[in-house]
Amino acid sequence: MIFANITDLVLGLIALAAGIGLILRARRAVSATMLALLALGLVALAVAMGEPTIRWPAKETVRVMVDLSPSTRGAAYRDAKWRDVRLKTLLGNIPHTTTEFESDNSRETHFAPAPGAPIVLFSEGQFDLPKSAPATYIVVDPNLEHVDDAAIASLRIVDDRAVAEVVNHGPARSIRFNGAAAMTVPSGESVQSTTIPSGAVVMTARVEGQDRWPENDALSIRVSSPPHAVRWWIGESPPNDAWTRFAAAQLPNDANAYLDAGMIVLSNVPADALSLDQQRRLSQYVRDLGGTLVILGGEHAFSAGGYARTMLDDLSPLASTPPSPTTHWIVLVDSSGSMATPIGATTRFRAASDAAAQLLLHLPQSDLVSVGGFARGLRWWINGEQVSRVHQSIPPPDATANGPTNLQAALETIATSADRSLPNELLIISDTDAAISDAATLASNLTNARVRVSVLSIGGAGPNNALEQIASLTKGRFIQQPDAVKWPAMMRDLARSASPEYLLRGTMNVTFSGALSFLPPRSANLLNRAWLKNGATGAGQTRIKGETIPAAGEWQVGSGRVIAIATGISASDANAVADRFGQLPSDPRLKVSWDAGSSVNVRVDAQEPNRFLNDLKPTLELISPASGAIDSHTIPQTGPGEYQLSLPTPNESMLATIRNDGRILSRFAVAGHYPREFYPLGNDRAAMRKLAEMSGGEVIEPNDNRAIDFHWPPHKVSLAPWLALIGMLSIAGALGAWRRA
């Protein structure tokens, strides 16, 4: 018995003492019966004020639940005699009922107890916890503390390999992929892999040997084909209908359009056919989007296409110009008074000088260059410097157009002073209003000095026969173009035709190696002379006069790849290259990471410079290759620019696709997985603790032999009303006895 109100009990006892004192003083005036009744009544009321309560345990019948699912094979509690002994220790004489749930045929364990009496649970805890449960006391099984099992924990496709993570808690076993030769699996955790055979649709990894749980011995995964990507062909006619053809002028300027291109081929396209913005988009496609660019040779590619000092040359693993000087370029600009003729807002002299300055941007950087103006005399603005080191303005600030045109004196000076160790390419831009005598002799002197003369005539008058003769006799060119807008292009055209022979002609045997070793050898009639850059990997070559000349190369540029082949290729070769290297580029703002083991976990990080991308709706689609059914899930936002989703691994092999606004961000294969409870096997102590905490139960260790304290809810009976009634009846009886007396 306990008292709920100690304060009132104390006050009642004080009042009782006072009452008993009064009774003792008046004991001669009243009868003994009256005194006894008064004393009993006062005692009963005093005790009632303390609210006395009687409590005793409300014991119930305990429910014993026994998990017989496949993952509990080998548990000690499966032996009924062992279980009875254990229950006698834990329960004593407490009555109990026993219920077995699940069986060896069950695929998954479900623990969903009804409300009611407390539960003693024999299980390893490998199940999804219920939302609520009565007080549950989980008995840890000693045989499931350490399980002798080997399992394929995960199976993935990585590039062209199947990769299995194996966990072996027993002696060494073996593993086979698709029935191929066995490989040893040591004890502990290991990673085993094999190359995916050509044409394989499904890869299966299986550990061999006996254990109690064959369910986790094998996993299978679908070998996914790459997502469909459009193939772009820029330039000459594409090899077949598998390619989308663009003329160079049609190449998109919108960066988003490139996200659909799995490969872009530039087939014999000159650099000036692509605008600066188009070249920037190609560079971004490779560097930032991870695309694959293939540059093919021809009469208008590499050096012959003016690639030097352009973005195309920066992207290509084959250099369009040699690493050391091969030519001395001499550029003469007419500075005579006739060149002061106005052209719009400028003059002939300024427009011609600008054309010369732009030409330097397209000359091989390792070559030498001299630039000067001629009128009465010859003045060098740049004299024999390497192109890459030229930083002077053209023309110099103090240069003006004035005086007579004395071109003959300038040509004679060059013929006598030219460095004969290199070929000299002389490019003249002039209105050709100049008198030249004895053109044949002058041409002979220039030829002896290894000078070839090419002329851009910009005047409105007819051709200068003497100057045209010199150009012809020195094997150069003479062209006329009065439109100043076209002068820069004409100067580049003259330089291109005056360049060393960068087009190799004749029958050449080309063999491929490295990344292109799958292409067969072939005979080529034309090959662009190119040089393998530092950091690039050779992928093809030919031999001419004992010299090995690069014919192909490849390298990584940013997150993408560039392949350069210095000749044309066939339709079958183009398709083979696309099949091997074509892939969908990715949006650099959206980074996708995923892991598919016992669950499928996907994360998308969305960010651009200085800003998180919020409120996107990325989705994960799980596609059944067997039925074609699609299970689509929105990937919820979990933070600034962060989207995450975790799903149970499906039972069958699936193809997973992550999209945003309908565009594919990533695609991967997911192995069909056995139920989670089969890996890892054994006692799941974390789940046991969580179940005990949420239900108010306890985890019973194997060496704990104490009787379980079920913390039964007590039965309670308050004595206060009964004592108060006794007290009042006793006092009433005393008063009745007093009246009768």
C-alpha positions in Angstrom: 0.0 0.0 0.0 1.2 3.5 -0.8 0.0 7.0 0.0 -0.6 9.4 -2.8 -0.9 12.5 -0.7 1.6 12.6 2.1 0.8 16.2 3.1 -2.8 15.5 3.8 -1.8 12.3 5.6 0.4 14.2 8.0 -2.4 16.8 8.6 -4.8 13.9 9.2 -2.5 12.3 11.7 -2.1 15.6 13.6 -5.9 15.9 13.7 -6.1 12.3 14.9 -3.7 13.0 17.7 -5.7 16.0 18.8 -8.9 14.0 18.6 -7.5 11.1 20.6 -6.3 13.6 23.2 -9.8 15.0 23.6 -11.2 11.5 23.8 -8.8 10.6 26.6 -9.8 13.7 28.6 -13.5 12.8 28.3 -13.2 9.1 28.7 -15.0 9.1 32.1 -18.0 10.8 30.6 -18.6 8.4 27.8 -18.9 4.7 27.4 -16.1 2.4 26.2 -18.1 1.5 23.1 -18.5 5.2 22.2 -14.7 5.8 22.7 -13.8 2.8 20.5 -16.1 4.0 17.7 -14.8 7.6 17.9 -11.2 6.4 17.8 -11.8 4.0 14.9 -13.6 6.8 12.9 -10.9 9.3 13.5 -8.1 6.9 12.5 -10.0 5.9 9.3 -10.5 9.5 8.2 -6.9 10.5 9.0 -5.6 7.6 6.9 -8.1 8.3 4.1 -6.7 11.9 3.8 -3.4 10.4 2.6 -5.2 8.6 -0.3 -3.9 5.1 0.3 -3.7 2.8 -2.7 -3.1 -0.9 -3.1 -1.1 -2.0 -6.3 -0.2 -5.5 -7.7 1.2 -6.6 -11.1 -1.4 -7.3 -13.9 0.4 -10.2 -15.5 -0.7 -11.3 -19.0 0.1 -14.2 -21.3 3.2 -13.4 -23.2 3.3 -13.8 -27.0 6.3 -15.7 -28.4 6.9 -15.1 -32.1 9.4 -17.2 -34.1 10.8 -16.0 -37.4 11.3 -19.0 -39.8 12.2 -17.0 -42.9 15.0 -18.3 -45.2 17.5 -15.8 -43.9 17.3 -17.4 -40.4 18.5 -20.8 -41.6 21.0 -22.2 -39.0 19.6 -20.3 -36.1 19.7 -22.0 -32.7 16.1 -21.1 -31.9 14.9 -23.3 -34.9 15.6 -26.2 -32.5 12.4 -26.4 -30.4 14.2 -28.0 -27.4 16.8 -25.2 -27.4 14.0 -22.6 -27.6 12.1 -24.2 -24.7 15.1 -24.1 -22.5 15.7 -20.5 -23.4 12.1 -19.5 -22.7 12.1 -21.2 -19.3 15.1 -19.1 -18.4 13.6 -15.8 -19.6 9.9 -16.3 -18.7 9.9 -18.6 -15.7 6.3 -19.5 -15.0 4.8 -16.7 -17.0 2.2 -18.2 -19.4 2.9 -17.8 -23.1 1.7 -18.7 -26.5 4.0 -19.5 -29.5 3.4 -18.3 -33.1 5.7 -19.1 -36.0 5.7 -16.7 -39.0 7.2 -16.9 -42.5 8.8 -20.0 -43.9 11.7 -21.2 -46.0 9.5 -20.4 -49.1 9.1 -16.8 -48.1 10.8 -14.2 -50.4 10.7 -11.4 -47.8 10.0 -11.2 -44.1 7.1 -9.2 -42.8 6.9 -8.5 -39.1 3.6 -6.7 -38.4 2.3 -7.7 -34.8 -1.1 -6.8 -33.6 -1.5 -4.6 -30.5 -1.8 -6.4 -27.2 0.5 -8.4 -24.9 4.3 -8.0 -25.0 6.2 -10.1 -27.5 9.3 -12.2 -27.1 10.8 -12.3 -30.6 13.2 -14.9 -32.0 14.5 -13.3 -35.2 17.7 -11.8 -36.7 15.9 -8.5 -37.4 16.3 -8.6 -41.2 13.0 -7.0 -42.0 11.3 -3.6 -42.5 10.4 -2.3 -39.0 6.7 -1.8 -38.4 5.3 1.6 -37.7 4.2 0.5 -34.2 4.5 -2.6 -32.1 3.8 -3.8 -28.5 6.7 -4.0 -26.2 9.1 -6.4 -28.1 11.9 -8.3 -26.4 14.3 -9.5 -29.2 16.3 -12.6 -28.3 19.7 -12.5 -30.0 20.6 -15.8 -31.6 24.2 -17.0 -31.0 24.4 -18.9 -34.2 23.6 -15.8 -36.3 26.2 -13.7 -34.8 28.8 -14.9 -37.4 27.5 -16.3 -40.6 29.5 -18.5 -43.0 28.2 -17.1 -46.3 29.5 -15.8 -49.6 27.3 -13.2 -51.5 27.4 -11.0 -54.6 26.8 -7.7 -52.9 26.5 -5.7 -56.1 27.0 -6.0 -59.9 27.6 -3.0 -62.2 28.6 -2.3 -65.8 31.6 0.0 -65.9 32.7 0.9 -69.5 33.2 -2.5 -71.2 33.4 -4.6 -68.0 31.1 -6.3 -65.6 32.2 -5.5 -62.0 31.0 -7.5 -59.0 31.6 -6.7 -55.3 31.8 -10.0 -53.4 31.7 -10.5 -49.6 32.9 -13.9 -48.4 32.7 -14.7 -44.7 33.9 -18.3 -45.2 36.8 -20.0 -46.9 38.0 -19.2 -50.4 35.3 -19.8 -53.1 35.2 -19.2 -56.9 33.1 -16.9 -59.1 32.1 -17.2 -62.8 30.7 -14.6 -65.1 28.3 -16.0 -67.7 29.7 -19.5 -67.2 33.3 -18.4 -68.2 36.4 -19.7 -66.4 36.2 -19.5 -62.6 38.2 -16.9 -60.6 39.1 -17.3 -57.0 37.2 -15.3 -54.4 39.3 -14.9 -51.2 37.8 -14.5 -47.7 36.7 -11.0 -46.9 35.6 -8.3 -49.3 36.9 -8.2 -52.9 36.1 -6.8 -56.4 35.9 -9.2 -59.3 35.5 -8.2 -63.0 35.6 -9.4 -66.5 35.3 -7.9 -70.0 31.8 -8.1 -71.4 31.8 -10.5 -74.4 30.7 -9.1 -77.7 27.0 -9.4 -78.2 26.2 -10.2 -74.6 22.8 -8.9 -73.5 22.8 -10.0 -69.8 25.8 -10.5 -67.5 25.5 -12.9 -64.5 28.0 -13.2 -61.7 27.7 -16.3 -59.5 29.8 -17.6 -56.6 30.2 -21.3 -56.5 30.2 -23.7 -53.5 27.7 -24.6 -50.9 26.2 -22.4 -48.1 22.8 -22.1 -46.5 21.8 -19.1 -48.6 21.9 -19.7 -52.4 19.6 -16.7 -52.8 22.5 -14.2 -52.6 25.0 -16.3 -54.7 24.2 -14.6 -58.0 23.1 -11.3 -59.6 22.3 -10.5 -63.2 22.4 -7.2 -65.0 21.3 -6.1 -68.4 24.0 -4.8 -70.7 22.5 -1.5 -71.8 23.1 -0.1 -75.2 24.1 3.6 -75.2 21.3 6.1 -75.4 20.5 7.2 -79.0 22.5 10.1 -80.0 22.3 12.0 -83.3 25.5 11.9 -85.4 26.4 15.2 -87.2 28.3 15.3 -90.4 29.7 18.7 -91.4 31.0 19.2 -94.9 31.0 16.8 -97.7 28.2 14.3 -98.2 27.7 12.0 -95.2 28.6 8.3 -95.6 25.0 7.1 -95.1 21.5 7.9 -93.6 22.7 7.3 -90.1 24.2 10.8 -90.1 22.6 14.2 -90.1 24.3 16.5 -92.6 25.0 20.2 -92.1 26.6 22.6 -94.4 29.3 24.5 -92.5 27.1 27.6 -92.5 24.3 25.6 -90.9 26.2 24.5 -87.9 24.1 25.8 -84.9 25.1 28.7 -82.8 22.8 27.7 -80.0 24.8 25.7 -77.4 21.7 23.7 -76.3 21.4 22.2 -79.8 24.7 20.3 -79.2 23.3 18.3 -76.3 21.7 16.0 -78.8 24.9 15.3 -80.8 26.7 12.1 -79.8 29.5 12.8 -82.3 30.4 15.6 -84.7 32.5 15.0 -87.8 34.2 17.8 -89.7 34.9 16.3 -93.1 37.4 18.4 -95.2 36.1 21.7 -93.8 38.3 24.8 -94.1 38.6 27.0 -91.0 37.2 30.1 -92.6 34.0 28.2 -93.5 33.1 28.3 -89.8 32.5 31.6 -88.0 34.2 32.4 -84.7 31.0 31.7 -82.8 30.6 28.3 -84.5 34.2 27.4 -83.6 33.5 28.4 -80.0 30.5 26.1 -79.9 32.6 23.2 -81.2 35.2 23.9 -78.5 32.4 24.1 -75.8 30.9 20.9 -77.1 34.1 19.1 -76.5 35.6 20.8 -73.5 32.4 21.4 -71.4 29.8 19.0 -72.7 32.0 16.0 -73.1 31.3 15.5 -76.8 33.4 13.7 -79.4 34.7 15.6 -82.3 36.3 13.9 -85.4 38.4 16.0 -87.8 38.9 14.4 -91.2 41.5 15.4 -93.8 41.2 16.5 -97.4 42.2 19.3 -99.7 40.6 21.9 -97.5 41.6 20.6 -94.0 44.4 21.1 -91.6 47.1 23.4 -93.2 45.4 23.3 -96.5 42.2 24.5 -94.7 43.9 27.3 -92.9 43.7 25.7 -89.4 46.8 27.4 -88.1 46.1 29.6 -85.2 42.4 28.8 -85.1 40.3 27.0 -82.5 40.2 24.0 -84.8 43.9 23.8 -84.6 43.7 24.2 -80.8 41.3 21.3 -80.6 43.1 18.9 -83.0 45.7 16.4 -81.7 47.5 16.8 -85.0 49.2 20.2 -85.6 48.6 21.8 -88.9 52.0 23.4 -89.0 55.5 22.0 -88.2 57.1 22.7 -84.8 60.1 24.5 -86.4 60.3 27.2 -89.1 59.9 25.9 -92.7 59.1 29.2 -94.5 60.0 32.9 -94.3 56.9 34.9 -95.2 57.5 38.4 -96.6 54.5 40.7 -96.8 54.8 44.0 -98.7 52.1 46.7 -98.5 52.0 49.4 -101.1 52.5 52.7 -99.3 52.6 55.0 -102.3 50.4 58.1 -102.6 47.9 56.3 -104.8 47.0 54.1 -101.8 45.7 57.2 -100.0 42.5 56.9 -102.0 39.5 56.9 -99.7 37.4 53.7 -99.3 34.4 54.4 -97.2 35.6 55.6 -93.8 39.2 54.5 -94.5 41.8 54.4 -97.2 43.3 51.7 -99.5 46.5 51.9 -97.5 44.7 51.2 -94.2 42.5 48.5 -95.6 45.5 46.8 -97.2 47.5 47.0 -94.0 44.6 45.5 -92.0 44.5 42.6 -94.5 48.3 42.1 -93.9 47.8 42.2 -90.1 45.0 39.6 -90.3 47.1 37.3 -92.4 49.6 37.0 -89.6 46.9 35.4 -87.5 46.8 32.5 -90.0 50.5 31.8 -90.6 52.3 29.0 -88.9 53.5 30.3 -85.5 56.9 28.8 -85.8 57.6 30.4 -89.2 59.5 33.6 -89.8 57.8 36.8 -91.1 58.8 40.2 -92.4 56.3 42.9 -93.1 57.1 46.2 -94.8 55.7 49.1 -96.8 57.1 50.3 -100.1 56.8 53.6 -101.9 59.9 55.6 -102.8 61.9 53.2 -100.7 61.3 50.0 -98.7 60.7 50.3 -94.9 60.5 47.2 -92.8 57.9 47.2 -90.1 58.7 43.7 -88.9 62.0 42.0 -90.0 62.5 38.3 -89.8 60.7 37.6 -86.5 58.9 34.4 -85.5 55.2 34.7 -86.1 54.3 33.8 -82.6 56.4 36.6 -81.2 55.0 39.4 -83.4 53.2 42.0 -81.2 53.8 45.2 -83.2 51.0 47.1 -84.8 50.6 46.9 -88.6 51.1 49.5 -89.9 53.2 51.5 -87.4 51.5 54.6 -86.0 53.7 56.9 -88.1 53.2 55.1 -91.4 51.4 57.0 -94.1 50.7 56.6 -97.8 52.7 59.1 -99.9 55.3 59.3 -102.7 55.8 57.3 -105.9 55.5 53.5 -106.3 59.1 52.1 -106.5 58.2 48.4 -106.4 61.2 47.4 -108.6 63.7 48.7 -106.0 61.9 46.9 -103.3 62.0 43.6 -105.3 65.7 44.1 -106.1 66.5 44.6 -102.4 64.7 41.4 -101.4 66.4 39.5 -104.2 69.9 40.5 -102.9 69.2 40.3 -99.1 66.9 37.3 -98.8 68.0 34.4 -96.5 68.4 31.4 -98.8 68.3 28.9 -95.9 64.5 28.9 -96.0 62.1 29.3 -98.9 60.8 32.8 -99.0 57.2 33.5 -99.8 56.7 37.1 -100.9 53.1 38.3 -100.8 52.4 41.8 -102.3 49.2 43.8 -101.8 49.3 46.8 -104.2 47.2 48.7 -106.7 50.1 47.6 -109.1 50.5 51.1 -110.4 54.2 50.6 -110.7 56.8 50.5 -113.6 59.0 47.5 -113.7 61.7 46.9 -116.4 63.3 43.6 -117.4 60.8 41.5 -115.5 62.5 38.2 -116.6 65.9 39.1 -115.1 64.3 40.3 -111.9 62.3 37.1 -111.7 65.4 35.0 -112.2 67.2 36.9 -109.4 64.3 36.3 -107.1 64.1 32.6 -108.0 67.8 32.2 -107.3 67.2 33.7 -103.8 64.4 31.2 -103.2 61.8 33.8 -103.4 58.3 33.1 -104.8 56.1 36.1 -105.6 52.3 36.2 -105.2 50.4 39.4 -105.9 47.0 40.7 -104.8 46.2 43.5 -107.2 43.6 45.9 -105.6 43.6 48.6 -108.2 40.8 49.3 -110.6 43.1 49.5 -113.7 44.1 46.5 -115.8 46.7 44.0 -114.7 50.4 44.9 -114.5 51.9 42.6 -117.2 55.4 42.9 -115.8 54.3 42.0 -112.2 52.1 39.3 -113.4 55.0 37.9 -115.4 57.3 37.9 -112.3 54.6 36.0 -110.3 54.3 33.4 -113.1 58.1 33.0 -113.6 58.6 32.5 -109.8 55.7 29.9 -109.6 53.5 32.3 -107.7 50.0 33.7 -108.3 48.6 37.0 -109.5 45.0 37.7 -108.6 42.8 40.9 -108.8 40.2 42.0 -106.3 39.1 45.6 -106.0 36.6 44.9 -103.2 38.3 45.8 -100.0 36.0 43.6 -97.9 37.5 40.5 -99.6 41.2 41.5 -99.3 41.8 39.6 -96.0 40.3 36.4 -97.5 42.3 36.9 -100.7 45.6 37.3 -98.8 44.8 34.1 -96.8 44.1 32.3 -100.1 47.5 33.5 -101.5 49.3 32.3 -98.4 47.5 28.9 -98.5 48.5 28.3 -102.1 52.1 29.5 -101.4 52.5 27.3 -98.3 54.8 24.3 -98.5 53.3 21.2 -99.8 51.2 20.1 -96.9 49.1 17.8 -99.1 50.9 14.5 -99.7 49.8 12.8 -102.9 50.4 9.4 -104.4 49.8 5.9 -103.1 50.4 5.7 -99.3 49.7 2.7 -97.0 48.1 3.9 -93.8 47.8 1.8 -90.7 45.9 2.5 -87.5 46.9 1.9 -83.9 46.0 2.7 -80.3 42.4 4.0 -80.0 41.8 3.4 -83.7 43.4 0.0 -83.9 40.0 -1.5 -84.8 40.1 0.3 -88.2 41.7 -1.8 -91.0 44.8 -0.6 -93.0 44.0 1.2 -96.2 45.7 2.8 -99.2 45.3 6.6 -99.4 45.9 8.8 -102.5 45.9 12.0 -100.4 47.1 12.7 -96.9 47.4 16.0 -95.0 50.9 16.6 -93.7 50.5 17.0 -90.0 52.5 16.7 -86.8 51.5 14.9 -83.5 51.2 17.4 -80.7 52.7 17.0 -77.2 50.3 15.2 -75.0 48.4 13.6 -77.9 48.4 9.9 -78.6 49.3 8.6 -82.1 46.5 6.5 -83.7 47.7 6.0 -87.3 50.8 6.5 -89.4 52.3 6.0 -92.9 55.9 5.9 -94.2 57.2 8.0 -97.0 60.8 7.9 -98.1 61.8 6.2 -94.9 60.1 8.9 -92.7 57.2 7.9 -90.4 54.4 10.5 -90.8 51.4 10.8 -88.4 48.1 10.0 -90.1 45.9 10.0 -87.0 45.9 11.1 -83.3 43.5 11.4 -80.4 43.5 13.1 -77.0 41.2 14.3 -74.2 40.2 17.9 -74.4 38.4 19.0 -71.2 35.7 16.4 -70.6 35.5 15.4 -74.2 37.6 13.7 -76.9 39.0 14.8 -80.3 40.1 12.4 -83.0 42.0 13.7 -86.0 42.5 11.6 -89.1 44.6 13.2 -91.9 42.6 11.5 -94.7 39.1 10.6 -95.6 37.4 7.4 -94.3 34.8 5.1 -95.6 31.1 4.8 -94.5 31.8 1.6 -92.5 34.8 3.2 -90.8 32.8 6.3 -90.0 30.1 4.2 -88.4 32.6 2.1 -86.5 34.2 5.2 -85.0 30.8 6.6 -84.0 29.8 3.3 -82.5 33.0 3.1 -80.4 33.3 6.8 -79.3 29.9 8.4 -79.8 28.1 9.4 -76.6 25.5 11.9 -75.5 27.2 15.0 -74.2 26.1 16.2 -70.8 24.8 19.5 -69.4 27.8 20.8 -67.4 25.4 22.5 -65.0 23.9 19.2 -63.9 26.2 16.6 -62.3 24.7 13.1 -61.8 26.0 10.5 -59.3 24.4 7.2 -58.5 25.0 3.9 -56.7 23.0 0.7 -57.2 23.7 -1.9 -54.5 21.1 -3.0 -52.0 19.3 0.2 -52.9 19.3 2.6 -55.9 20.6 6.0 -54.8 20.6 8.9 -57.2 21.9 12.5 -56.7 21.7 15.5 -59.0 23.7 18.6 -58.2 22.5 21.6 -60.3 24.6 24.7 -60.3 26.0 27.3 -62.7 28.5 30.0 -61.8 27.4 31.9 -58.8 23.9 30.4 -58.7 22.1 27.2 -57.6 19.5 25.8 -60.0 16.4 25.3 -57.9 12.8 24.1 -58.6 13.9 21.6 -61.3 12.0 18.4 -61.8 14.5 15.7 -62.5 13.1 12.2 -62.8 14.4 8.6 -62.5 12.9 6.1 -64.8 13.3 2.4 -64.2 12.6 0.5 -67.4 11.9 -3.2 -67.5 13.7 -4.7 -70.6 11.4 -7.7 -70.5 8.0 -5.9 -70.4 8.9 -2.4 -71.3 7.1 -1.1 -68.3 8.4 2.2 -66.9 8.4 3.1 -63.2 8.9 6.8 -63.0 9.9 8.8 -59.9 10.5 12.5 -59.3 13.8 13.2 -57.7 12.9 15.6 -54.9 14.9 18.7 -54.0 16.8 18.2 -50.7 18.8 21.4 -50.6 20.0 24.4 -52.7 20.7 22.9 -56.1 20.6 19.4 -54.7 18.2 16.6 -55.6 18.3 13.1 -54.1 16.3 9.9 -54.2 16.7 6.4 -52.7 14.7 3.4 -53.8 14.8 -0.3 -53.0 16.7 -2.2 -55.7 14.2 -3.9 -58.1 13.8 -7.6 -58.2 14.6 -7.8 -61.9 17.4 -6.3 -63.9 16.4 -2.8 -65.0 17.6 0.1 -67.2 17.7 3.4 -65.3 17.4 6.8 -67.1 17.7 10.1 -65.4 16.1 13.0 -67.2 15.5 16.7 -66.8 12.9 18.5 -69.0 12.8 15.3 -71.1 16.6 15.4 -71.9 18.7 12.4 -70.8 21.3 13.3 -68.1 22.5 9.8 -67.4 21.7 6.2 -68.1 22.9 3.1 -66.4 21.9 -0.6 -65.7 20.6 -1.8 -62.4 21.1 -5.4 -61.4 18.0 -7.4 -60.4 18.5 -7.9 -56.6 17.5 -10.6 -54.1 15.6 -9.3 -51.0 17.6 -7.0 -48.7 17.5 -9.5 -45.8 19.9 -11.8 -47.7 22.7 -9.3 -47.6 24.1 -8.8 -45.1 23.0 -12.0 -43.3 23.1 -12.5 -39.6 21.8 -10.5 -36.6 20.9 -6.9 -37.6 21.7 -5.3 -34.3 20.9 -1.8 -35.4 17.4 -2.9 -36.4 17.0 -4.8 -33.1 17.9 -1.8 -31.0 15.6 0.5 -33.0 12.7 -1.9 -32.6 13.3 -2.3 -28.9 13.5 1.5 -28.4 10.4 2.3 -30.4 8.3 -0.4 -28.7 9.6 0.0 -25.1 11.2 -3.5 -25.2 14.7 -4.8 -24.9 17.5 -6.6 -26.7 18.3 -9.9 -24.9 21.9 -10.9 -25.4 22.9 -14.6 -25.7 24.7 -14.6 -22.3 21.9 -12.8 -20.5 20.1 -15.4 -18.4 18.0 -13.0 -16.2 14.2 -13.3 -16.2 12.7 -10.7 -18.4 11.2 -7.7 -16.6 8.1 -7.0 -18.7 7.2 -3.9 -16.6 3.7 -5.1 -16.3 1.1 -2.3 -16.0 -0.1 -2.6 -12.3 -3.7 -3.0 -11.0 -4.5 -0.1 -8.6 -7.3 0.1 -6.0 -7.8 3.3 -3.9 -8.7 2.7 -0.2 -9.6 6.4 0.6 -13.3 6.2 -0.2 -13.7 3.0 1.9 -11.8 4.4 4.8 -13.8 7.6 4.7 -17.0 5.6 4.7 -15.8 3.5 7.7 -14.7 6.7 9.5 -18.1 8.3 9.0 -20.0 5.2 10.0 -17.9 4.8 13.1 -18.4 8.4 14.2 -22.1 8.1 13.5 -22.3 5.0 15.6 -20.5 6.8 18.5 -22.9 9.7 18.3 -25.8 7.2 18.4 -24.4 5.5 21.5 -23.9 8.9 23.2 -27.6 9.8 22.6 -28.8 6.5 24.0 -26.7 7.0 27.0 
